[in-house]
Amino acid sequence: MKKIIAMLLIAALALTSVFAQGGNESSDLDTVRVAYMTNYASLCSLVAGIQTGAFAEQGIEVELVEFADGPTIIAAMESGSIDIGYIGHGAHKLCVNGRAKIFAFSHVGNGDAVIGLRSHGVTEDPASLKGKSIGYASGTSSEQILKWTLESAGLTMDDVTAYEMDAAAITSAMTSGALDACANWSPATFTILDAIGDDAFVLADNVTFADRSASVASWIVMDKWATENRDLLVRFTRALYDGMDYRAENIEQTAEWVAEVLGTSYDTVYAQRGDAEWLTSDEMIAQIEDGTIEEMYEVQKLSFGSEVDPSTPVSDYVMFDIMLEAAE
């Protein structure tokens, strides 16, 4: 009996040692606070990297923090509460203007749209937006695509009654009938179209303006943080690449993981898989090396017009060295 008790004590001590080592290993991981938005595009590579252990293999623990839009993410990074963030097209103007740096290309998207209500007098002709009440999110891709849509009909923001809102408020106001039209991004666009039905239609999306802009999404960081944590940033990017590659071959599983994080249905997330062209890391590196991605950022920069200095070199705010080093 004493022998059995002794053996049990030894086993218990062994288990305690294992758990202690696990705790020590966890404490040795570098914690990175990462800002995301509530859609597949923002989370797919990140969550795939987390779930497959890619970040842990690089010695990183990811702390996810939800945000409504890119400008808010950049403000949080400037305050020091966030280390790394994901932004859509519209917030890139802030990078051109020196407020953040891009360390990883994400994708070229088609998730933004201007949606109108037929019953409110909106037609396929953008000129029908004149005088209409329209919801948009200031400083984001929502505002950009709305401006382009208005410009295509010779209109400006002064020709409509524009209401600044966040993405959730736009969705609520649109589905309640309080707005005539709105500019929003995926998955809110799907929610609006599904909730309203045939009365709602897409008046314009990113493809409509493909000749004017590349709707690039990116991963960003503050210059100071990048300088002080270069090795960590390279390791984070490597894990992100692994997530990109897993996502490319396992869209269904990735969508399930993203749905779990967002607390929404698999179908809602899976429907967003067509919001962009999803590159593998090898495809992305090839496009960096042949200049394709730099040209995308150049086209994007010029699309912002007077909101940025068009002479600013893309290399001033896009860290291609980090992208290439992470691929080594």
N, C-alpha and C positions, 0 to 999 in steps of 0.2 A: 504493500500500500504506500509506504514511504517512497519507494522507487517510482511509483506512478505519479505521486504528487510532485516529486522532484522533476520528472520529465515534463509535467504540465507547466511547472514554473519556468523551466528552460525555454519551452515553446513560447510561453507568454512573453518572456524577456526578448526572445528573438523577434516576435511580432512587433513589440514596442520599438525595437531597434530599427526595423524596416520602416515603420511609420515615421519615426524621427528622422531617418535619412530622407524619406519622401518630403517631409516638411522642410528640411534643410535645402533639398534640391529646389523646392518651390521658392524658398526665400532667396535663392541665388539667381532666380530669373529677373531680368530687367523688366519692370512694369512700364508699359507704354499706354498712355491714355489716348484713345482713338475716337474721333468724332465721326459719326455716320448719319445718313439720312434714311428715312423709312421706305426704302425701295430695294429691289433686287440689284440694280446697278451699283449702288453704294456698298452693298454687303457681300455680294457673291464671292469675290476673290478673297476677301478678308475672312469670312466665315469658313470657307473651304480650307483656308490655311490653318485656322484655329482647330477645326474638327479633325483634320488629317494629321495634326501634330507638327506641322511645318514651323509654326512660330516657336513651339517648345523646343524643337530641334535647334533652333537658332538662339536659344536661351532667352526667349521673350514671352512674357505674359501680357496678353492684350486686355485692357480694360475698356469696354465699349461704352460710349456715351452718345445718346440720341440728340440730334438737333433738327431744326426745321428747315434751315437753308444755309448756303455757303457763307454769306456775309456774317451771320451770327457765329459760325464756326471760327472764322478768322478773328473775330473780336474776342472769342474765348481763348484762342491761341495767343493773342497779344497780351491777354491778362495772365497767362501762364497756367490756366486750368486745363488746357488740352495740349498734347504734344504733337499729334499728327491728325490730319483731317482729310476728308473727301469733299470735293466741290464739283458742282456742275458748271456748265458753260458760263453763265452770267457772272459768277464771282471771279472768273479769271481776270477781269479788268483790274481787280484789286492786286493781283499778282503782277500784272504789267506795271502797275503804279507803285510797286515796291513794298507792298504790305505783307507778302508771303512768297515763298519759293515753291516751285513744283519739283518734286523729287521722283515722281513716277507717273507715267502715262497710264490712264485707266482704259478709256475707250472713246469712240466717236458715237454719240447717241442720237436717237430719234424719239426721245420720250417727252418732248415739249409740244404743247399744242394750244391753239386758240379754239375754243369751243363756243358755238352760238346756239341760241334757241330759236327755232323756226316760228314758234307761237309769239315770240317777242319782236318779230319783224326782221330778224337777222337772216340773210341769204348767203349763198356761196360767193357773192360779190363783196369783198372787204369794204367797199364804200357804204354798205348797209350798216356798218358799225357807227357811222356818224350820229352823234347825239345819244348813243346807247350807254347804259351803265355797265361797266366792265371791271371785274376784280382781277388784281395782279399782285405779285410779290416784288416789291421794290428791290433793285440791285441784284436780281437773280435772272436766270434764263427765261423766266416767266415774263419779266419786263421787256427783255430783249426781243422775244418772238412777237410780243404784242406790238412793239414799236415797228418792227419790220412789216407786220401785217397791215398796220395803219399806213405806213409809208407807201406800200404797194398800191394804195388807193389815193395817194396824195393827201393823206390825213396826218395829223399829229395827235399827241396826247391832249392837246387843248380842244380838239374836236369831239372828244368823248367825255363822259363822266367817269373818271377812273378812280377806283377805290383801292388803296393799299391795304393788303391783308396777308396773313401767312397762308400756307398751302391748305391747312385744315379749314380755316375760315372761308377761303374761296370755295371749297367744296360744299360746305354747309349753305353758304349764300346762294350758290348756283342751283343746288338741288332743291332748295326751298322756293325758287323762283324769284328771289330778291334781285338777281342780276339778269341782264340780257345776254351777257357773254362773259367769258373769263379766259385767262391765260394761266395754265398750270402745267405740272409735269407728272410723269408716271410715278406711282400708281394712282394718284388723285384723278388723272384724266380718265382712267378705266372706271373708277368709282362713279364719276359724274355721268359718263355715258351709259353705264349699266343702270344707274338709279333713275335716270330721266327717260331712257328709251329713245324711240324714233324722233322725238322732238329735238334732241340734241345731236349736233354733228360737228365734225372737225373742219374748221374753216381753213386752217393752215397748220403745218408742223415743220420739223427741222428739214425734212426733205424738200419742202416748198422753197426753202432758201439755201439749198445746197451750193448754189453758185455764189453766194455771198459769205458763207461762213461754214467752218467746220465746228460742229457742236462737241467740242472736246471736254471730257471730264478727267480730273486728275487727282493725285494725292499730293498734299501740300504740307509744308513745315515752316516754322520761323527760321530765318537765317541764323540767328544766334544759337538756337537749339541744334540745328544741323551742324554747325561748326563745333559745338561742344560735345556732340554725340555722333560723330561721323560713322564710327564702326557700328554702333547700334542702328543707325539709319540704313546702312548697307545690309545688315542682317535682316532688318525688318523688310526691306525691299526683296531680298532673296525669298523670304517666306511668302511674301505677296505673290511673287512669280510662281511659286509652287501651287498656291491657291488658284491662280489664273489657269494653270495647266490642268489641275484637277477639274475645275469648273468646265473647261472645254470638252472634257470627255464624260462628265457626269452631271449634266444639267439637272436631271430629276432629283438626284440626291442633294445637290446644292440648293435647289429650290425648297426642299423639305427643311433643310437647316435654316435657311433664311426665314422661312415662315415661322419656325419655332422662335427665333430671336424677335421677330416683329409681332408675334402673337396673333397672326392672321392665317387665313386659309392657304393651303398649298396651291389651289387653283388661281388665287389672286396673284401669288408670287410667280407661278409658272407662266402666267399670261404675259409677264414682263420680259420674257426671254428675248423677244424681238425688238426690244428698245434700243439695241446697239449691235455693232459688229464686235464680237468678243474674240480678241486675238489671244493666241498662246504667247508665252514669253519669248519663244524663238521667233515667232512672226513679228512681235513688237521690236525686238532687237534688230532684226533685219531692216525694219522700216526706220529705225533710228539711224542705222549705218548708211542707208541709201538716201537719207535726208527727207523722207516722206513725212515723218512725224514733226520735224522742225518746220516744214512747210505748212502743216496743219495749224501749228501754233501761230505762225506768221499770218495766215489767213484769218484765224480767229481774232488775233490782235487788231488787225485792220478793220474788222467788222464792228469794233467798238467806237469807231469814229473819233470824235472830239473828246470822248471820255478818257482817252489814254494818249500818251505821246507815241505816235506811230513810228518814230525813229528809234525807240527802245529796242535793242537787240533781244531776240528770243533767249539767247544764251545768258542774258542778265538775270532771268527769273526762272529758267528751266534748267535743272541740274542733270544734264545728260551724262555727266561723269559718274554720278551715283547709279543711274540706270545701267550703264555699261559695266561698272565694277561689280554690281550685284549679280551680273550674268556670268562672271568669270568662274 
